[in-house]
Amino acid sequence: MQYWAAKAVEPLVAGERAAAKTQAWFGRLVLVLAAVLAVRVLALAFNGTDLFFDEAQYWTWSQEPAFGYYSKPPLIAWIIAGSTSLCGDSEFCVRLPSPVLHTMTALMLFWLASRLYGPREGFWSGVVFAMLPGVAFSANIISTDVPLLLFWATALYALYVLINKRSWWAPLLLGISLGFGLNAKYAMAYFVVCTVVYAIATPAHRSLLAEPRWWAAIIIAVGL
C-alpha cells in the first residue's frame, strides 16, 4: 500500500520541483532584465538626440488619438499618448515605452522557450533577445516594431498552448495578441499566413485549421 501511495505522489512531487525550477530561472531573468532596463532608461534620459522623422510623426498622431492614421494602425500613437500623459512631451517620455516593451517581450520569450525546451533555455532566450544589437538600438527609439514584437511573441506562446493543450484561455490570448498586433503593425497578418502554411505543411497539425478554438481566436482578433 505504501509503495502505491508513493507512486501516486511521485508525479505531484515532480511537478512541484519543475515549477520551483521554472520560478527560480524566471527570478534570475527578472533580475537581469531589471538591471538592463534600468541602464537603458538611464541612457535614454541622457540621450540628446531629437526625435527622428517617424518618431515625430507618431508623436503628432498621439496629440489626437484616433482609430487609424496615414500608413499605420493606431496603437503606436496610443502608446505614446499614454506615456506623454504621465511625464510630458519630452523625447525621453516619447521613447520610454520602447525599453519597457522590449523587456516584456524578453519575459514572454522565457515562457515560450520554457514550454518548448525548459526553464534554463527560457532564461537564455530572454537574455539573448534583450542583448541583441538590434534590440539595444531599438530600445533608444520608438517604432511600430516594438509592440509588434511583443504581441508576436505572445501569439507564438498562445499558439503553442492551443496546439498542445485543450485550453480555452489560449485562443483568447491568441486572439487578443493578434488583434493588438494588427493595431501595432499590419505585418502581424503574416502570423496568420505563416500559421496556415505551417498547418498545411505539418500533417500532424493540419486539423488546426478546422479547430473551433483557432477560429475563435481569429474572430477575437478581427473584433479588436
Residue pairs with C-beta under 8 A, 6 or more apart in sequence:
21 119
22 114
22 119
22 122
24 119
25 110
25 114
25 119
25 120
25 122
25 123
26 110
26 119
26 122
26 123
28 123
29 106
29 107
29 110
29 122
29 123
29 126
29 127
30 107
32 126
32 127
32 130
33 103
33 106
33 107
33 126
33 127
33 130
36 103
36 130
36 131
37 99
37 100
37 103
40 99
40 136
40 139
40 140
41 96
41 99
43 140
44 92
44 95
44 96
44 99
44 139
44 140
45 92
47 91
47 92
47 95
47 140
49 91
50 56
50 91
51 59
51 91
51 94
52 141
54 143
55 94
55 95
55 141
55 142
55 143
58 72
58 76
58 77
58 80
58 94
58 142
58 144
59 80
59 84
59 89
59 94
61 69
61 72
61 74
61 76
61 77
61 80
62 77
62 78
62 80
62 81
62 84
63 81
65 74
65 77
65 78
65 81
66 74
66 77
67 74
68 74
69 77
72 144
72 185
73 144
73 182
73 183
73 184
73 185
73 186
74 183
75 144
75 147
75 180
75 183
75 184
76 142
76 143
76 144
76 147
76 184
79 97
79 101
79 142
79 147
80 94
80 97
80 142
82 97
83 93
83 94
83 96
83 97
84 93
84 94
86 93
87 93
87 96
94 142
95 140
95 141
95 142
97 142
97 146
98 138
98 139
98 140
98 141
98 142
98 143
98 146
99 139
99 140
101 146
101 147
101 149
101 150
102 130
102 135
102 138
102 139
102 146
102 149
102 150
103 130
104 150
105 129
105 149
105 150
105 153
106 126
106 127
106 129
106 130
107 126
108 150
108 153
108 154
108 157
109 122
109 125
109 126
109 129
109 153
110 119
110 122
110 123
110 125
110 126
111 122
111 157
112 122
112 125
112 153
112 156
112 157
112 160
113 121
113 122
113 124
113 125
113 126
114 121
114 122
115 157
115 160
115 161
116 160
129 135
138 145
138 146
144 184
144 185
145 185
147 180
147 181
147 184
147 185
148 181
148 184
148 185
148 187
148 188
151 177
151 178
151 180
151 181
151 184
151 188
152 177
152 181
152 188
152 191
154 173
154 177
155 174
155 177
155 178
155 181
155 188
155 191
157 173
158 170
158 171
158 173
158 174
158 177
158 217
159 170
159 174
159 195
161 167
161 169
161 170
161 173
162 170
162 171
162 174
162 208
162 211
162 213
162 214
162 217
163 205
163 208
168 213
170 213
171 213
171 214
171 216
171 217
171 220
172 216
172 217
172 220
174 217
174 220
174 221
175 216
175 217
175 218
175 219
175 220
175 221
175 223
175 224
176 220
176 221
176 224
178 188
178 191
178 192
178 217
178 218
178 220
178 221
178 224
179 220
179 221
179 222
179 223
179 224
180 224
181 188
181 191
182 188
182 189
182 221
182 224
183 224
192 218
195 208
196 209
198 205
199 205
199 206
199 208
199 209
200 206
200 209
208 214
